[in-house]
């Protein structure tokens, strides 16, 4: 294998990671959550059903992130122990809850008449 190909292969994990992050957020997860937000704002779909749909759609993302944290460096992961990875993810969740504003969804029927 020539030098250029070896150099390209050393960058492969970073390129692959960037690709999958982009795909996950821009297409898969992003589209699903945008659809759920739209349903919440403009339809009469049960909020309980929307909650469970969001919960089920985001479960694979959590599993993928968890696997990335404890996967060995040689296989493209961060090689962090599971307890430490759990602590990091829990801290991120708490930080996001505290930093992002929480607003109730406005149902179309509850809007004041113009």
TINUTOR-640705 format. One record per residue (C-alpha): residue number from 0; x, y, z. Coordinates in pm, 1 decimal. Each point is the difference from the previous one (the first is absolute). Example, Ala and Ser with C-alpha at 12.3 -4.5 7.8 and 13.67 -1.06 7.14 Angstrom:
BEGIN
<rec><i>0</i><east>1230.0</east><north>-450.0</north><up>780.0</up></rec>
<rec><i>1</i><east>137.0</east><north>344.0</north><up>-66.0</up></rec>
//
This chain:
BEGIN
<rec><i>0</i><east>0.0</east><north>0.0</north><up>0.0</up></rec>
<rec><i>1</i><east>144.7</east><north>339.5</north><up>-89.7</up></rec>
<rec><i>2</i><east>49.5</east><north>291.5</north><up>238.8</up></rec>
<rec><i>3</i><east>-309.1</east><north>196.4</north><up>-111.3</up></rec>
<rec><i>4</i><east>-232.2</east><north>-293.0</north><up>68.6</up></rec>
<rec><i>5</i><east>152.4</east><north>-60.2</north><up>345.4</up></rec>
<rec><i>6</i><east>-49.7</east><north>367.3</north><up>84.6</up></rec>
<rec><i>7</i><east>-363.3</east><north>-15.8</north><up>-113.9</up></rec>
<rec><i>8</i><east>-63.9</east><north>-309.1</north><up>213.8</up></rec>
<rec><i>9</i><east>134.5</east><north>169.8</north><up>314.7</up></rec>
<rec><i>10</i><east>-265.4</east><north>269.4</north><up>-42.5</up></rec>
<rec><i>11</i><east>-277.0</east><north>-250.9</north><up>-60.9</up></rec>
<rec><i>12</i><east>-137.9</east><north>-18.2</north><up>360.4</up></rec>
<rec><i>13</i><east>-28.5</east><north>379.9</north><up>29.1</up></rec>
<rec><i>14</i><east>-165.0</east><north>27.4</north><up>-340.8</up></rec>
<rec><i>15</i><east>-236.0</east><north>-285.6</north><up>80.8</up></rec>
<rec><i>16</i><east>-92.9</east><north>151.7</north><up>335.6</up></rec>
<rec><i>17</i><east>-71.4</east><north>336.2</north><up>-160.6</up></rec>
<rec><i>18</i><east>-210.0</east><north>-164.6</north><up>-268.1</up></rec>
<rec><i>19</i><east>-215.3</east><north>-192.7</north><up>246.6</up></rec>
<rec><i>20</i><east>-48.1</east><north>297.9</north><up>230.1</up></rec>
<rec><i>21</i><east>-117.0</east><north>202.8</north><up>-298.2</up></rec>
<rec><i>22</i><east>-233.2</east><north>-273.3</north><up>-122.9</up></rec>
<rec><i>23</i><east>-145.4</east><north>-64.7</north><up>344.5</up></rec>
<rec><i>24</i><east>-80.7</east><north>362.0</north><up>75.6</up></rec>
<rec><i>25</i><east>-86.9</east><north>132.1</north><up>-342.9</up></rec>
<rec><i>26</i><east>-206.6</east><north>-285.3</north><up>-134.0</up></rec>
<rec><i>27</i><east>-101.4</east><north>-275.6</north><up>234.8</up></rec>
<rec><i>28</i><east>-40.6</east><north>162.3</north><up>338.7</up></rec>
<rec><i>29</i><east>-47.2</east><north>353.7</north><up>-127.2</up></rec>
<rec><i>30</i><east>-282.4</east><north>-91.8</north><up>-234.9</up></rec>
<rec><i>31</i><east>-174.5</east><north>-214.4</north><up>259.8</up></rec>
<rec><i>32</i><east>16.4</east><north>264.8</north><up>271.1</up></rec>
<rec><i>33</i><east>-106.4</east><north>275.1</north><up>-241.0</up></rec>
<rec><i>34</i><east>-299.9</east><north>-209.8</north><up>-99.5</up></rec>
<rec><i>35</i><east>-90.3</east><north>-57.3</north><up>365.9</up></rec>
<rec><i>36</i><east>35.2</east><north>370.4</north><up>79.2</up></rec>
<rec><i>37</i><east>-225.8</east><north>83.8</north><up>-293.0</up></rec>
<rec><i>38</i><east>-256.8</east><north>-254.7</north><up>111.4</up></rec>
<rec><i>39</i><east>11.0</east><north>144.7</north><up>349.2</up></rec>
<rec><i>40</i><east>-52.3</east><north>356.4</north><up>-119.9</up></rec>
<rec><i>41</i><east>-253.8</east><north>-43.0</north><up>-279.2</up></rec>
<rec><i>42</i><east>-206.3</east><north>-312.7</north><up>63.0</up></rec>
<rec><i>43</i><east>-216.6</east><north>-165.9</north><up>259.5</up></rec>
<rec><i>44</i><east>226.4</east><north>-307.3</north><up>32.8</up></rec>
<rec><i>45</i><east>19.7</east><north>-119.7</north><up>360.3</up></rec>
<rec><i>46</i><east>296.7</east><north>148.6</north><up>186.0</up></rec>
<rec><i>47</i><east>52.6</east><north>-335.9</north><up>168.9</up></rec>
<rec><i>48</i><east>33.7</east><north>-168.5</north><up>-339.9</up></rec>
<rec><i>49</i><east>242.8</east><north>269.8</north><up>-112.9</up></rec>
<rec><i>50</i><east>208.4</east><north>-45.1</north><up>314.7</up></rec>
<rec><i>51</i><east>28.1</east><north>-374.9</north><up>-54.9</up></rec>
<rec><i>52</i><east>80.0</east><north>47.5</north><up>-368.6</up></rec>
<rec><i>53</i><east>284.5</east><north>238.7</north><up>89.1</up></rec>
<rec><i>54</i><east>119.8</east><north>-237.4</north><up>271.4</up></rec>
<rec><i>55</i><east>11.6</east><north>-296.6</north><up>-237.4</up></rec>
<rec><i>56</i><east>164.4</east><north>200.2</north><up>-280.9</up></rec>
<rec><i>57</i><east>279.5</east><north>131.9</north><up>221.9</up></rec>
<rec><i>58</i><east>90.0</east><north>-332.3</north><up>168.2</up></rec>
<rec><i>59</i><east>232.3</east><north>-114.9</north><up>-282.8</up></rec>
<rec><i>60</i><east>187.3</east><north>331.7</north><up>20.6</up></rec>
<rec><i>61</i><east>68.1</east><north>-53.2</north><up>369.9</up></rec>
<rec><i>62</i><east>123.6</east><north>-352.4</north><up>-61.2</up></rec>
<rec><i>63</i><east>227.7</east><north>118.2</north><up>-280.7</up></rec>
<rec><i>64</i><east>148.5</east><north>279.9</north><up>211.0</up></rec>
<rec><i>65</i><east>53.2</east><north>-240.9</north><up>290.7</up></rec>
<rec><i>66</i><east>175.0</east><north>-248.4</north><up>-228.2</up></rec>
<rec><i>67</i><east>220.2</east><north>277.2</north><up>-140.1</up></rec>
<rec><i>68</i><east>115.5</east><north>99.1</north><up>349.2</up></rec>
<rec><i>69</i><east>112.0</east><north>-348.0</north><up>107.8</up></rec>
<rec><i>70</i><east>120.9</east><north>-137.3</north><up>-335.5</up></rec>
<rec><i>71</i><east>382.4</east><north>-43.0</north><up>-15.4</up></rec>
<rec><i>72</i><east>202.9</east><north>275.1</north><up>-169.0</up></rec>
<rec><i>73</i><east>121.0</east><north>-245.7</north><up>-263.6</up></rec>
<rec><i>74</i><east>-362.1</east><north>-51.2</north><up>-107.5</up></rec>
<rec><i>75</i><east>-86.7</east><north>371.6</north><up>-12.9</up></rec>
<rec><i>76</i><east>-133.9</east><north>49.9</north><up>351.7</up></rec>
<rec><i>77</i><east>112.9</east><north>204.9</north><up>298.4</up></rec>
<rec><i>78</i><east>93.7</east><north>-298.5</north><up>222.5</up></rec>
<rec><i>79</i><east>-167.3</east><north>147.8</north><up>309.2</up></rec>
<rec><i>80</i><east>-122.4</east><north>-236.6</north><up>270.2</up></rec>
<rec><i>81</i><east>-375.8</east><north>-57.7</north><up>17.4</up></rec>
<rec><i>82</i><east>-39.5</east><north>163.3</north><up>343.9</up></rec>
<rec><i>83</i><east>187.7</east><north>311.4</north><up>-116.9</up></rec>
<rec><i>84</i><east>-191.6</east><north>5.8</north><up>-328.7</up></rec>
<rec><i>85</i><east>-327.3</east><north>-23.3</north><up>195.6</up></rec>
<rec><i>86</i><east>111.3</east><north>287.5</north><up>221.6</up></rec>
<rec><i>87</i><east>92.5</east><north>214.7</north><up>-302.5</up></rec>
<rec><i>88</i><east>-333.6</east><north>-70.0</north><up>-171.4</up></rec>
<rec><i>89</i><east>-196.1</east><north>67.3</north><up>322.1</up></rec>
<rec><i>90</i><east>184.2</east><north>331.2</north><up>45.5</up></rec>
<rec><i>91</i><east>-76.0</east><north>94.6</north><up>-361.7</up></rec>
<rec><i>92</i><east>-369.5</east><north>-78.6</north><up>48.7</up></rec>
<rec><i>93</i><east>-20.3</east><north>204.7</north><up>321.3</up></rec>
<rec><i>94</i><east>185.7</east><north>290.2</north><up>-165.0</up></rec>
<rec><i>95</i><east>-234.9</east><north>-3.9</north><up>-300.8</up></rec>
<rec><i>96</i><east>-307.5</east><north>-5.8</north><up>224.1</up></rec>
<rec><i>97</i><east>131.2</east><north>297.3</north><up>197.8</up></rec>
<rec><i>98</i><east>125.8</east><north>200.3</north><up>-299.3</up></rec>
<rec><i>99</i><east>-278.1</east><north>-49.9</north><up>-253.6</up></rec>
<rec><i>100</i><east>-329.1</east><north>178.8</north><up>62.9</up></rec>
<rec><i>101</i><east>-294.1</east><north>-228.1</north><up>64.2</up></rec>
<rec><i>102</i><east>-329.2</east><north>115.1</north><up>-149.2</up></rec>
<rec><i>103</i><east>-326.1</east><north>-186.5</north><up>-24.2</up></rec>
<rec><i>104</i><east>-125.7</east><north>-86.7</north><up>-343.7</up></rec>
<rec><i>105</i><east>-288.1</east><north>220.1</north><up>-112.1</up></rec>
<rec><i>106</i><east>-292.4</east><north>-202.1</north><up>-126.3</up></rec>
<rec><i>107</i><east>-191.6</east><north>150.7</north><up>-297.0</up></rec>
<rec><i>108</i><east>-328.6</east><north>-12.3</north><up>192.7</up></rec>
<rec><i>109</i><east>145.0</east><north>196.2</north><up>292.2</up></rec>
<rec><i>110</i><east>110.5</east><north>299.5</north><up>-208.3</up></rec>
<rec><i>111</i><east>-200.9</east><north>316.8</north><up>46.6</up></rec>
<rec><i>112</i><east>-225.2</east><north>99.4</north><up>-288.7</up></rec>
<rec><i>113</i><east>136.4</east><north>285.2</north><up>-211.1</up></rec>
//
